[in-house]
Amino acid sequence: MFPADGYNQAMHRRGTAHMLGGLTPRRFLSRHWQKRPLLVRQALPQFASMLEPAELMRLACREDAQSRVVIRQGRRWDVHHGPFSAGFFKRLKSGTWSLLVQDVNHFLPRAKELLQRFDFVPCARLDDLMISYAPPGGGVGPHFDSYDVFLVQGSGRRRWRIGAQRDLSLVPGAPLKLLARFRPEQEYVLEPGDMLYLPPGYAHDGVAVEACTTYSVGFRAPAWHDLGVQFLAYLQDHIGLDGLYRDPALVPTRRPAQVPRQMVREAAAQLARLRWDQRMVLRFLGCYLTEPKAHVYFTRPQAPLSRAVFLGRARRGGVVLDLKTQMLYAPRAVFVNGEYLDPGGCAPRLRELADGRALRLAADDGPELADMLYGWYRAGHLHLVPAPTSPETR
């Protein structure tokens, strides 16, 4: 949980190389990332499903979980969005349907640990862990994703057909983005522990050979248009133009409904004064990338500890970020759940917290860091780790 020593870091590197089929992260990124697929047999040996189907269904019934069920009947596809009732799954007939639950890393520590296996890719690119379950024959149809994805097989087996087709036209009127003309080039059956990496835009279709679960590690890729829209909204609060429009030399007009040319020229000149630099873009990007999704909320402690008690326990056991907390940093900036802060002298320790998602407060840590951690604890953004007990007290 806390920053690893040299031995554990070396073990982590060897484990990553095994997961990538013997490739170092650098070689994987140069050969495959956003270029071509990679199949690794037993990438995660002895990988066990984190959730049984019944547990995944219970998770799909929660208000704060993003879930959907895809049902196929012949050529007809239907999509139902959660939260679901327990009775919904009882009414489903065994056959061609799939349950998909997003952001499972918000609920399961083991899911967050799985995501950390991919920490050779910046967290700014990481989206979430989705778990899908399907009985034999279940799937979501041939489609493509606009982001990078690692497909890790949990229980059961799933057959994947993939292809690098250029024709990405969709079935008109379908409730899913289904490829109209799917042309697979390769076919693999993934067994527990196998992993398939697919770059963005790579067509694929996964069908359960038997009841199975698949773990999809997805990496976000913001659309430039969406990013531009959000940046312009950000500018509203961070850039201003002083003064009002004036036209002291106004003369009578014969066309009262015509927009005056002088007004257009003046407005264009004033708007051209809007400027931003990389520092402002960085602040926007950090806030944008760590902004919690609309359905995410944090639970504050019902009976928060006093500052003194909290700090004492933070020194003994440490703190750990909430599973839903997103934290990034830059040389002179830290971003937590959509907020920017100047780290000041706390920068090294906050970077340690962001990278490891856990931190033990040291005796020489100053009040500035203590105040930040206590504030985040009160907001539900982090939690105390139980202090280890000695053998004599067990």
C-alpha positions in Angstrom: 0.0 0.0 0.0 2.8 2.3 0.8 5.7 3.2 -1.6 7.5 0.0 -2.5 11.2 -0.7 -1.7 13.7 -1.5 -4.4 13.1 -5.3 -4.2 9.3 -4.8 -4.6 9.8 -2.4 -7.5 12.0 -5.0 -9.3 9.3 -7.6 -8.7 6.7 -5.2 -10.1 8.8 -4.6 -13.2 9.2 -8.4 -13.8 5.5 -8.9 -13.3 4.7 -6.2 -15.8 7.0 -7.7 -18.4 5.3 -11.1 -17.9 1.9 -9.5 -18.3 3.0 -7.9 -21.5 4.3 -11.2 -23.0 7.9 -10.6 -22.2 8.0 -7.1 -23.5 9.2 -4.2 -21.4 6.6 -1.4 -21.1 8.8 0.7 -23.4 8.8 -2.0 -26.1 5.1 -2.6 -25.7 4.3 1.1 -26.1 6.6 1.5 -29.1 5.4 -1.7 -30.9 1.7 -2.0 -30.0 0.2 1.0 -28.2 -2.3 2.6 -30.6 -0.7 0.5 -33.4 -1.7 -3.2 -33.3 -3.2 -5.8 -31.0 -1.3 -8.0 -28.6 -2.5 -11.4 -27.3 -0.8 -12.7 -24.1 -1.6 -16.2 -22.9 -1.6 -16.4 -19.1 -0.7 -12.7 -18.8 -2.1 -12.8 -15.2 -1.7 -16.5 -14.2 -4.1 -17.7 -11.5 -6.2 -14.6 -12.1 -9.4 -15.1 -10.2 -12.7 -13.3 -10.8 -13.2 -10.5 -8.3 -17.0 -10.9 -8.3 -19.3 -13.8 -8.7 -22.1 -13.2 -11.2 -24.6 -12.7 -8.3 -22.3 -10.1 -6.7 -22.0 -8.3 -10.0 -25.7 -8.2 -10.4 -26.1 -6.8 -6.8 -23.6 -4.1 -7.7 -25.7 -3.3 -10.8 -28.6 -2.6 -8.5 -26.8 0.2 -6.8 -27.8 3.8 -7.5 -24.2 5.0 -7.7 -23.1 2.2 -10.2 -23.2 2.6 -14.0 -24.6 -0.6 -15.5 -26.4 -1.8 -18.5 -27.8 -5.1 -19.9 -27.6 -5.9 -23.6 -30.0 -8.5 -24.9 -30.0 -10.0 -28.4 -33.0 -11.8 -29.9 -32.2 -12.8 -33.4 -31.2 -9.6 -35.2 -32.8 -7.4 -32.7 -30.8 -5.7 -29.9 -32.1 -4.1 -26.8 -30.3 -2.1 -24.1 -31.5 -1.7 -20.5 -29.8 0.8 -18.2 -29.4 0.4 -14.4 -29.9 0.6 -11.6 -31.7 -2.7 -11.8 -34.0 -4.5 -9.4 -33.1 -8.0 -8.2 -36.2 -9.2 -10.0 -34.9 -8.0 -13.3 -32.2 -10.6 -13.4 -34.5 -13.3 -12.3 -36.7 -12.6 -15.2 -33.9 -12.9 -17.7 -33.9 -16.1 -19.6 -30.6 -17.9 -20.1 -29.4 -17.0 -23.5 -27.9 -14.1 -25.4 -27.5 -11.3 -22.9 -24.7 -9.5 -21.2 -24.4 -7.4 -18.0 -21.8 -4.6 -18.0 -20.8 -2.6 -15.0 -18.5 0.5 -15.3 -16.2 2.0 -12.7 -15.9 -1.2 -10.6 -12.6 0.3 -9.3 -14.8 2.7 -7.4 -16.1 -0.1 -5.3 -13.5 -2.9 -5.0 -9.9 -2.4 -3.7 -8.9 -5.4 -5.8 -10.1 -3.7 -8.9 -7.9 -0.7 -8.1 -5.0 -3.0 -7.6 -5.6 -4.5 -11.0 -5.5 -1.0 -12.6 -2.2 -0.4 -10.9 -0.7 -3.2 -12.9 -1.0 -0.9 -15.8 0.7 2.1 -14.1 3.3 2.3 -16.9 0.6 4.4 -18.7 0.0 7.8 -17.1 -3.0 7.9 -14.8 -4.2 10.9 -16.8 -5.1 8.4 -19.5 -6.7 5.8 -17.3 -10.5 5.7 -17.4 -11.9 2.7 -15.5 -12.3 -1.0 -15.0 -15.5 -2.5 -16.5 -16.6 -6.0 -15.7 -18.9 -7.9 -18.0 -20.7 -11.1 -17.4 -22.5 -13.2 -20.1 -24.0 -16.7 -20.2 -23.1 -18.9 -23.2 -23.7 -17.0 -26.4 -23.9 -13.6 -24.8 -22.1 -10.5 -26.1 -22.6 -6.9 -27.2 -22.1 -7.4 -31.0 -19.3 -6.4 -33.4 -18.2 -2.9 -32.5 -15.1 -0.7 -32.1 -13.9 1.5 -29.2 -12.4 5.0 -29.5 -9.9 4.2 -26.8 -7.2 1.7 -25.9 -8.4 -1.3 -23.9 -6.9 -4.4 -22.3 -9.4 -7.3 -22.1 -8.5 -9.7 -19.2 -10.4 -12.9 -19.1 -11.7 -13.9 -15.7 -13.8 -17.0 -15.2 -15.0 -19.0 -18.2 -14.0 -18.6 -21.9 -14.8 -16.0 -24.5 -14.2 -16.1 -28.2 -12.9 -12.8 -29.7 -12.9 -12.1 -33.4 -11.0 -9.0 -34.4 -10.1 -7.0 -37.5 -8.4 -3.8 -38.6 -11.1 -2.9 -41.1 -11.5 0.7 -42.3 -15.2 0.5 -42.9 -16.6 1.6 -39.5 -20.1 2.4 -40.7 -22.8 1.5 -38.2 -26.1 -0.3 -38.3 -28.7 2.4 -38.7 -31.3 2.7 -35.9 -29.6 0.2 -33.6 -29.5 1.0 -29.8 -25.8 0.1 -29.9 -23.0 1.2 -32.1 -22.9 -2.0 -34.1 -20.7 -2.4 -37.1 -22.8 -2.8 -40.3 -20.2 -4.9 -42.1 -17.9 -6.7 -39.7 -14.9 -8.5 -41.3 -12.9 -10.4 -38.7 -9.3 -11.3 -39.6 -8.2 -13.2 -36.5 -10.0 -15.3 -33.9 -8.9 -16.2 -30.3 -10.6 -18.0 -27.4 -9.4 -16.4 -24.2 -9.2 -18.5 -21.0 -8.8 -17.3 -17.4 -5.7 -15.2 -17.1 -5.3 -14.5 -20.8 -5.2 -10.9 -22.0 -5.9 -9.1 -25.3 -4.9 -5.5 -26.0 -6.7 -3.6 -28.7 -5.8 -0.2 -30.0 -8.5 2.5 -30.7 -10.7 1.8 -33.7 -9.9 -1.9 -33.9 -13.1 -3.9 -34.7 -13.9 -6.7 -32.3 -16.7 -9.0 -31.3 -16.6 -11.1 -28.1 -19.0 -14.0 -27.5 -19.1 -16.1 -24.4 -18.2 -19.8 -25.1 -19.5 -20.6 -21.6 -20.6 -18.4 -18.7 -17.8 -16.0 -18.3 -16.6 -12.7 -16.9 -14.3 -10.3 -18.7 -12.4 -7.4 -17.2 -11.9 -4.4 -19.5 -9.2 -1.8 -18.5 -10.1 1.3 -20.6 -8.0 4.4 -21.3 -9.8 7.6 -22.0 -9.2 9.7 -25.1 -11.0 13.0 -24.9 -12.4 14.3 -28.2 -10.8 17.6 -29.1 -14.2 19.2 -29.7 -15.4 18.2 -26.2 -12.1 19.4 -24.7 -12.5 22.7 -26.4 -16.0 23.2 -25.2 -15.0 22.5 -21.6 -11.9 24.8 -21.9 -14.1 27.7 -23.1 -16.4 27.1 -20.1 -13.3 27.1 -17.8 -12.3 30.4 -19.3 -15.5 32.0 -18.1 -14.2 31.9 -14.5 -10.6 32.6 -15.2 -10.5 35.3 -17.9 -12.3 38.7 -18.0 -12.5 41.6 -20.4 -13.0 45.0 -18.6 -15.1 47.9 -19.8 -18.2 48.3 -21.9 -18.8 48.8 -25.6 -18.8 52.5 -26.5 -19.6 54.4 -29.7 -19.2 58.2 -29.0 -18.8 58.9 -32.7 -22.1 57.2 -33.6 -23.9 58.8 -36.6 -27.5 58.4 -37.7 -28.3 55.2 -39.6 -30.8 54.5 -42.4 -30.8 50.8 -41.7 -31.6 50.4 -37.9 -31.8 46.6 -38.0 -28.3 46.2 -39.5 -25.4 45.2 -37.2 -23.0 48.2 -37.3 -19.7 47.4 -38.8 -17.9 49.4 -36.1 -19.5 47.1 -33.5 -18.2 44.0 -35.3 -14.7 45.5 -35.6 -14.7 46.6 -31.9 -16.0 43.2 -30.7 -13.4 41.3 -32.8 -10.6 43.5 -31.4 -11.7 43.0 -27.8 -12.1 39.2 -28.2 -8.7 39.0 -29.8 -7.4 40.2 -26.4 -8.2 36.8 -24.9 -5.0 35.0 -24.2 -4.0 31.8 -22.5 -0.7 30.0 -22.0 0.5 26.5 -21.1 0.2 27.2 -17.4 -3.6 27.9 -17.8 -4.0 24.9 -20.1 -2.3 22.7 -17.5 -4.6 23.9 -14.7 -7.6 23.4 -16.8 -6.5 19.9 -17.9 -5.6 18.8 -14.4 -9.1 19.9 -13.1 -10.8 18.4 -16.1 -9.1 15.0 -15.9 -9.7 14.6 -12.1 -13.3 15.9 -12.2 -15.5 13.1 -10.8 -18.1 11.8 -13.1 -21.7 13.0 -12.6 -22.8 9.9 -10.7 -19.9 9.9 -8.3 -20.3 11.2 -4.7 -18.1 10.9 -1.6 -19.3 9.8 1.8 -18.1 12.1 4.6 -17.4 10.5 8.0 -20.5 10.6 10.2 -18.5 11.3 13.3 -15.2 12.9 12.2 -12.2 12.6 14.4 -10.6 15.7 15.8 -7.6 17.0 14.0 -5.3 15.9 16.7 -6.7 12.3 16.8 -6.7 12.1 13.0 -3.0 13.2 12.8 -2.0 10.7 15.5 -3.6 7.8 13.6 -2.2 9.1 10.3 1.3 8.9 11.7 0.7 5.3 13.1 -1.2 3.7 10.2 -1.2 6.3 7.4 -3.9 7.4 5.0 -5.3 5.9 1.7 -7.1 7.7 -1.0 -10.8 6.8 -1.4 -11.3 4.5 -4.4 -13.2 7.2 -6.2 -10.6 9.9 -5.6 -8.6 11.1 -8.6 -5.3 12.8 -8.0 -2.8 14.1 -10.5 0.2 16.5 -10.2 2.5 18.6 -12.3 5.8 20.3 -11.3 4.0 23.1 -9.4 0.5 22.0 -9.2 -1.7 19.3 -7.6 -5.2 18.3 -8.7 -7.7 16.4 -6.5 -11.2 15.6 -7.7 -11.5 18.6 -10.0 -9.7 21.1 -7.7 -6.4 22.8 -8.2 -4.0 23.6 -5.4 -0.5 25.0 -5.0 1.4 22.3 -3.2 4.1 24.7 -1.9 6.6 22.8 0.2 4.3 19.7 0.4 4.9 18.9 -3.3 7.2 15.8 -2.8 4.8 14.3 -0.2 1.7 14.9 -2.3 3.4 13.4 -5.3 4.1 10.3 -3.2 0.5 10.2 -2.2 -0.7 10.5 -5.8 1.6 7.9 -7.2 1.1 5.3 -4.4 -2.4 6.3 -3.3 -1.3 6.0 0.3 0.9 7.9 2.7 2.1 7.7 6.2 2.4 11.0 7.9 5.9 11.6 9.3 6.8 13.4 12.4 8.6 16.2 10.5 5.7 16.8 8.1 4.5 20.4 8.6 1.1 21.8 9.4 0.4 22.6 5.8 0.3 19.0 4.7 -1.6 18.0 7.9 -4.3 20.6 7.1 -4.7 19.3 3.6 -5.0 15.6 4.6 -7.4 16.5 7.4 -9.6 18.5 5.0 -9.6 15.7 2.5 -10.5 13.2 5.3 -13.5 15.4 6.3 -14.6 15.5 2.7 -14.4 11.8 2.3 -11.6 12.0 -0.3 -9.3 9.8 1.8 -9.5 7.5 4.8 -7.3 6.3 7.7 -5.5 3.0 7.5 -5.9 0.9 10.6 -2.7 0.9 12.5 -0.9 -2.5 12.5 -1.1 -4.5 15.7 1.9 -6.0 17.4 2.1 -9.8 17.9 1.7 -9.3 21.7 -1.6 -7.5 21.3 -3.2 -9.8 18.8 
